[in-house]
Amino acid sequence: MLGVPLTANSDTRAALTDLAAALYVAEQVSMGRAAEIAGIAYADLLDELGRRGIATLRLNAGELERELATFGP
């Protein structure tokens, strides 16, 4: 079960953005799908997730090792 905190006076856009962020964090939707749910552009959702301190780059261990080797010390 996914809980999405909403305030009593949340407007529709804010509520949809909260829902989209929660679904993205729970790895239930991609960032593109989350942007569609929120009704905002992909870039705007990327900015919003950043403001909320939500990581938008998800790498598995192998991908992280390749990135570190490429951009390492």
N, C-alpha and C positions, 0 to 999 in steps of 0.2 A: 504494500500500500504506500502511496506517495502522498505526503502532506504538503500542502502549499499554503504558507501563511499569507492571509489577506486581511487587510484592515477593513473596518466597517465602511470606510468612505473611499475605498479603492475605486478608481475609475476603470472602465473596461480595458483601455490600453495598458494601464499599469498591471491590472490583474492578468492579462494575457502575457505580458512580459515576465511577470513572476512565475506563471505556469511554465512558460517556455524555458526559462532559466532552470527551474526545478527539474524539468524533464531532461534537459541537457546534462545537468550535474549527475542525475541518476543514470545517465547513459542510455536513456530510453529513446532519444531522438538525436539526429545529427544537428550540427549548428545550422545548416541550411533549413532543415525542417523546423527547428526552433524559431528561426527568423520568420518563417511563414506563419507559425502559430501566433507569434507576437504581432504579426502584421507590420513588420519593419524590415528595412534592408539588412542584408547580411552584415555589411560594414557597421551599421548602427547597433546591431546585436553584439558584434565583436566589441565595440566600444562599451556597451552597457555591461557586458560580462566582465570586462576589465575593471570598470568602476566598482563592481560588486566583489572584486577579488577572486573571480572564478577563472581558473586556468583554461585557456582555449587551445593549447597545444598539448596533444595527448600522444605520447610515444611509448611503445612497448620497450622492453629491455634491449632487444636487438637493434631497434631503430635509434634508441638513445646512444648505444655504443657506437653506431656508425656516425651519428652526428658529432659525438665527442671526438672521434678519430679525425673527422674532417676539419673541425674547428678547434681541436685540442690546443694544449699549451704551446 
